[in-house]
């Protein structure tokens, strides 16, 4: 019953609906007592030869009215109880999704996508069942059962009722023990399902890589192992669940045997009538479903309890990114001062960044270059507050970025990442993702700046073309340029291009950079890249190696240094000439 205590906050909010629902269930239980009683009376009238046409019509009318009353009342309780369950699911889904949007990178490194999806689907369904099927089975198992037992005592015989119900405490004891085992088994089952979800999501996402390396057979075997493990855990749950029905059948059977023996004796000595005994048997029959409902009840609440614990564990996770309640709400705009003395990723021993310092004037462009893994993207992640656990400070217009509200900071930044993510919607809607009300004219203007307008016109349906999941129908260069257009449309104060031109040719790159130089003359830009031609025009260029700045200056100054930048520039120039010659 712990799950009802955990959900008490919801039942308090919905107390009116559940009061009506449960009250209606009680009325249904009371009205359902009428047919067995009527049958007993009619049988006694027949045996006593006192049944008349008027009496028969009367009792049939009572049965008809009872049936229609139960029909109407069942509609009422279903509306209020199942409606409440649906509202719980809606509320839990909104809370969990909102929680996901607030969490930081550490959270998403700890929990895999498939695991989170399992929490958001199976676990929430199990919790919803507590507020729906759980309340129903509680009413059937306990309220209906108790009302039926009271009727057996009042309308038949108290002694017969007490003796016939002697086996029932055994049912309560065994059900409680089975319920505890089911809680643990279902928790293991849900965890196994999460791992299976992880595997499915990962395999579908990486299907091209799997096929390229010819690993289909091995991947299928790995998937089969996880399915077998999941089935094994589910089988354990089902086996425990299956024990309820035979247990209930045994208890009900013992009760029938006692009722036949003792009831027959009471009829023979005149303690009760044959009609009362028939009513008693009908009442025992009415107890069959409540008894089965006990098994279902424990199943539902244990599943819901295990799932609620799993979801609560997620909800207790806190983001390391703390937003000031009285933070600066005006858009972050102005000079950028970056001074990070040290930053180390969670779990790492060595710092990823050390002594990284630069100042970037508003309206200027900064280039960041260096070999793979040097720490370039990490610098940008700190600027966008994906991590706050660094020593030092990052300021915009003299204010620490941690003093801005997240909306004020992030809405001022347009970010184009290395991994270009497009949504399963039209090209137009992907471009205006950050500005949904942007006009077609504005979308086309930005697409031209990103040098992708002509490509879009060549698509089957132009700007109405569906790009497919993650932009699967587009080339790498098209995805990059649409991502750039998406960032440009919101007119950010700070534009960050994180290796965002790697998939376009030199001519297209030059065109995009020229457009940016014109359209963003008064706004700040950071270009992080491997291709040095992308940062030639930058006001300052930083060369990063092993998390430190090893060279800095303009393009001309760095070429004159004869260091890493100069060697890489000569190499790329030679590479470009060779490629030009091959063509």
N, C-alpha and C positions, 0 to 999 in steps of 0.2 A: 504493500500500500504506500510505499515511500514515494512513488511517482506522483500520487495525488497531492502529497505535501509539497513536492517540488513544483507542481503546476498550480498551487493554490492561488498565486498571483493572477493567473488567467481566470480561474473559476470565480474569483471575487469580481473581476471585471464583467463576467458574463453570468452573474448570479441570477439575474431575472430570467434569462433564457433557460438556464438549467433548472431553475425552480419550476418553471412551466413544464419543461420537458419531463422532469422526474415526477412531478405531480400527475401529469397525464399518464405516465407509465403505471403509477400506483392505481389510478382509476381503471386503466385497462386490466390490471391484475385483479381488481375487485370485481369488475364486470365479468371477467372470465370465470369467476366462481359460480356464476348463475347457471350456466348450462348443466354441469354435473348435478347440481342441486335439483334442477327442474327434471332431469332424467330420473333421478331417484324418486321424486314425488310421483311422476307419471307411472313408474314401475310399481310403486306401492298402491296407486289407484287401480292399476290393472289387476294386481294380485288380490286386492280387496273388492274387486268388481264394482268400483265406485267412479270409474272414469266416464264422464259424459262428454257430449259434443262441445258444449260450452267451455268445459274445463280444458279440453284438448286444444280448442281454438285459442283460449287464453294463454296456455303455456307455449304454444307455437308462436304466438305474437310476442311473448316475452323473449323467446330465443331470437326472433327476427330483429327486434329492437336492440337486443344485446349485440348481435352481429354487426349491425350498422353503426352502433355506438363505438364499438371497438375499431371498426374501419376508420371512422372519422378521427378518433383520438390517436390512432397510430399515425395518421398524417400529421397531427399537431406535434407529437413528440419527435417524429423524424425531422420535421422542419426546424425545431429548436435545438435538438441535440446534434444532429448532423450538421446543421448550420453553424453551431458553435465550434464543432471540430474543424470545419472548413476555415473559419476565421482564425483558429489557432495556427493552422498550417500556413495561412497567408502571413500572419504576424511573424511566425518563426522564420519563414523564408525571407521576409523583408529584413529582419534583424540580422540574420546570418549573412545575407548578401551585403548589407551595409557594413557589417563587420569586416568582410573580405576587402571592401574598397578602402578601409582605413588602415589595413595592416601593411607592414613594411616588408622589405626584401628578405629579412631574416625569417619571417613567418613563412614565406613562400619557398624558402630553401628547406625549411623544416618539414612542411607538408606538401606532398605531391598533388598534382591536379586531379588525378583519378581518386585519390583519397578524399579530397575536398568535395568532389562531385558525389561520392557515396554518402557523405554526411548530408549534403543538400538534397538528396533524393530518398534513399532507403531509410535513413535515420529519421528524417522529418515525417515521412509517411508513418513510421512506427509510432512516433509521438502523437501524430494526429489521431491515430487509432485509439489512443488512450482516451481522448476527449470525445470520441464517437462510440466505437464498439466497446470501449472500456466502461463507459457510463451505462450503456445499454445492458451489457452482461452483468454489471454490478446490480442493476435493478432487477434483472431476470433471476440472477443467482441468489440474491439475498432478500430483496423486497418482495418479489413475487413469491419466492419460496416461503418466506415467513407468513405472508398473507394466506397462502394455501394451507399451511400447517395450522394456522388459527382456525380457518374454516373447517378443517378436518376435525378439530377438537369441538367446535361449536355445533356443527351439523351432524356429526357422527358419534364419536366417543373419544374422550380425552385419553383413557387408558390404552385403547387400541392405537391411537396416534403416537403416544410416547413409546410404546413397545415397538411399533413398526419402524420408528426412526432411530432405534438404537445403533444400527450400523453407520449412521451419518457422521458422527464425530471422527470416525476412522478416516472418512473421506477428507475431512478438513485437515487432519494431521498429515496425511500422505500428500495432499495437494500442495501444502506449504513447503514440504521438503522438495517435491518435484519443481516447484516454482523457483526456488533458490538455485537449483542446478540449471534450470532453463535460462536464468539471467546471465550466468557465466558463459553458458554455451552459446547463447545468442550474441553476446559481446564478441566472442571469438569468431563467430560466423560473420558478423558485420566487418570485422577487421580483415578477414579473408576476402570478403567481397571488395573491400577498398583496394587490396593488393591486385585483385583481378582487374578492377577498374583502371588502376595505374598502368598495368601491362597493356590493356586494350588501347588506352589513350596514347601511350608511347609508341606502340606498334603502328597505329594508324598514322600518327604524325610523321613517323620515320620510315614509312613504307618504301619510299624511293631509295633510301640508303640500304634497307634490307634487301631489296631486289637487286640493287647494283652489286652488292657483295655476295649475292646468291645465298643468303642466309634464311630463306623462307622456311625450309625444313626445320632448322634449329629453332627459329622463332615460334613455329607451330608447336614444337615439343615443349618449349618453355611455357607457352600459353596453356598447353594440355596439363602440365604439372600444376599450374596455378588453379585451373578448373577443378582438377581432381582434389586438390587441397580444400578448395571452397566447398565442393560437394561433400567432402568428408565432414567438414564442420557443420554444414547444413543438415547432413544426415543425423548427426548427433542431436541437433535441435529437434528434428522431426521424430527421432526415436523417443526422446523424452516427452514430446507432445503426444505421441501415440499411446503413451502409457495412461493418459487421462481417461480416454473413452472406455477401455476395458475395466479400469478401476470403478468408474461410475456405473457401468453396466452391472458389475458384480454387486455393488452396494444396492442399486435399485432392485436387482434380482433377490437379494436377501430380504429386502423390505417387502417385496411381493409375497415371498414364501411365508414370512411371519404374518402378513395380513390375511392370507388365505387360511392358514391354520387357526389363528386366533379369531379372525372375523367369522369364519364358519362356525366356530364354537359359540360366539356371541349371538349369531343368528339362530342357532339351534336352541339356545336357552332363552331366547326372546329379549336379550339385552338391546339389540339393534334389529332393524328390519332388513329384508333383502334389498330394498331400495336404497337404504343407507349404505349397505355394503357395496353396492354398485357405484354409488356416489364416491365412496372412499377409494375404490379402485381407480375411478376417473381422476380423483385428486392426486393419487400417487402418479398416475400417468402425466398429470400436469407438472409434477415435480421432476419428470425426466429431463425436460429441456433446461430448467434451472440448474439441475445437477451437471448436465453437459456444459452449461454456461459457466460453471465454476472452472472447468478445465480451460475453456476459451478465455475466461477472465484472467486467469493466472498467466496464460500464454501472452495475451495482449499487454498486460501491465509489466511483465518481465521484459518483453521485447522493447516496450516503450521506455522502461526504466534504464535499460542498457543503452538505448539510443540517446536518451536525454543526457546521460552521463558523458557520452562521446561528444555530443554537440556542446555541452557545457564546458568541456575541456577546451574546445576551440574558442568559445566565447570568452574564456578567462585569459586567453593570450592577449598581451598588450603590445602595442606598437612602441618601438623605441623612439619613434619620432613624436615628440610632444609639442602640441600646438598651444601657444600662449592664448589664454582666453581674452586678454586685452591687447593682443598683438596689433601691429600696424596693418590697417586694412586698405590703405591706398596702394595702387599698383607699384611694384618694385621697379624703380627707374633711376638711372644715374650711373655714376662711375662705379666700377667693380673693383674691390680690393680683396685679393685672394691670398691668404697667409695660413697654410696648413703645415704645422710643425711635424705632425706625425699622424698616420692613420693605419690601423691594423684591422683586417677583417676578423669577424668572430671565428675563433678556432685556430687562426693562424698564429704562428710564433713571431714571424718577422713582419715588420711594417711594410705596407704596400706603397705608401707615400711618405717622403721625408723632406722637410724644408722646401716645400713648393710655394713660391711667392711670386705674385705679379700684380700689376695694376693695369686696368683696362679702362680707358676713357670712354665715356658714352659716345656712340657714333663711330667708334673705331672697330677694327677687326683683329682678332687674335688667332694665330695658327698654332696648333699643337701637333707635333710629329714625334715619331719614335717607333721602334720595332714593336712587334706584337708582344703583349704582356708587360709593357713598360709601365703601365699605370695611367694611360691617357683617359680611358673611359671612366676609371675610378675618380679622377679629378672632376669629371662632369657629374657623376652620381652624387658627390658631396655638394656640389653647387645646387642640385635639384632636391636636396634634402632626402635622398634615399637612405642616407646614413648620417647620424649626428655625432657618432662616437669618435671624434677626432680632436686632437690638440691644436689649438689655434683659432682662427676666426675667418669668416667669409662675409664681406660687407658689400651692400649695394647702397649707394648714396649715403655712406657713413653709418648705415644701420646694419647690425648683424642680421643675416638672413633668418636666423632662428627667432628673431623678434617680429618678423612678418607673419601674418596668417598664411596658411598654406595656399588658400585661394589667391591672395594678393601676390604671392611669390610665383606660384606655378602658372597662373594665368598670364603672367608677364613673360613667360619663357615658351618659345616654340622649339620643340626638340624633335630631331630626326635621327632615330637610333640606327645602329648597325643592322639589327634584325628588323626589317620593315614589316610591320604588321598591318594588314588591311582587313577590314571587316567584310562579312558576306552580305554586301549591299551594292548598290550601283556605284559607278565611278564618281558620279556627281556627289552622292551622299558621303563617300569616303573623303573627298576633298573638303567638303563643308562640314566635316564631323565636329569640329570645334566651333563652328558658326552655322548652325542648322538653317538659319533664315537667310543666308547669303543668296543673292540673286544669281541667275544664270550668267549674267554679264560679268559679275565679280568672279565667279568660278572660272570662266573662260580666260579672263585677264590674268589670274594667278597661274592657270595652267600654262599660259604662254610664257610667263616668267620662269616657270620650272621646265620649259622646253618639252612639254608632254602633250600640248594641245593637238598637234598634228597626229600624234599616235592615237589619241582618243577618237578623233574623227575617223580614223581607219578601223576602229572597232565595229563589230556587227551592228550595235545599236548606239554608237557614240557614247555620250555621257550617261545614257540609260543602261549601258552594258553592266551586267552583274559580274563582279570580279571573281566570285567563287570563294570558298573558305581560304582565309589567309592570302588571298590574291593569287590562287593557284593557276588561274588562266592567263596571268601576265608574266612578262619576262622580268628578270631581276632589275634591269634599268628602268623599265616602266614603273615597277613598284617603288623604286627609289624616288623617281621624279613625282609620282603621285603623293608620296609621303612628304616630299619637300613642299609641294603645293598646299597640302593640308596644313603644314606648319605656317606657311606664309599667309594664308587666308586670314588668320586671327591677328595679323599684324603685331607680332610680339616685340616687346622692347629688347629682348635678348633672343637671338636665334642661335641654336646649337646644332651644328651638322657633325654627327659622329660617324665619320667614314661613310658619308651619305652619297658620295659620287663615285664610289669604287666600281660600279657596274655600268657606267656610261663612258662613251668614247671621249677622246681629248677635245674634239670639236664641240660636242654637246656640253661638256664640262665648262669650256671657255664661255659658251653662250650663257649658261646658267649663272656663272660667276659675274659676268658682265652685267646681267640683269639685276643681280643682287646688289652689286655696287651702286647701281643707279637708284633702285627702288628703296634701298636701305641706307641711304647716305647719312641719315641722322639717327640711325639705330645701331645697336651693338651686335656683333656677330662673332661666334667662336667656331672655328673649323678644325676639327680633329681628323687627321687623315694619314694614310701611308703615301699617297701620291703628292709629292712636293709641289707640283704645278698648281694644286688647289689653294696653296697658301702664299704664293709669290707676292700677291698684292697686300698681304696682311701688314698691319702697323707694327706688330711684333710677332716673332715666331719663337716658340719654346720647343727645345729638343729634350724629350724625356727618356731616361734610361734607368731601369730598376727603381722607379719611383722618385727619382731626383731630376732636377733640371741640370743638364750637363752643358747646354749651349743656349744662348738666347740672342735675339737681334732681328734686324730686317733680313730679307732674302739676300740682299747684296752683302750685308755684313757677315752673314753666316757662310756664304760662299767664299768670302775672303779669309775666313778663319782656317780653312783647310782641315776641318774636323769631320765629324760623322755626317753632318748635313751636306757638306760639300761633296763627300764621297758618294753619298746616296743620290745626290742631284746628278752628278756625272753619270752614275750607273743608270738612272732612269732616262737621262737624255740619250745615252747610247742605246738603251733598250728600245726607246721610241724610234730612233733612226733605223735600227735593224728591222723593227716591225714595219716601218714605212717602206723599207727596201723590199721586204718580202711581198708586200702588197703590190 
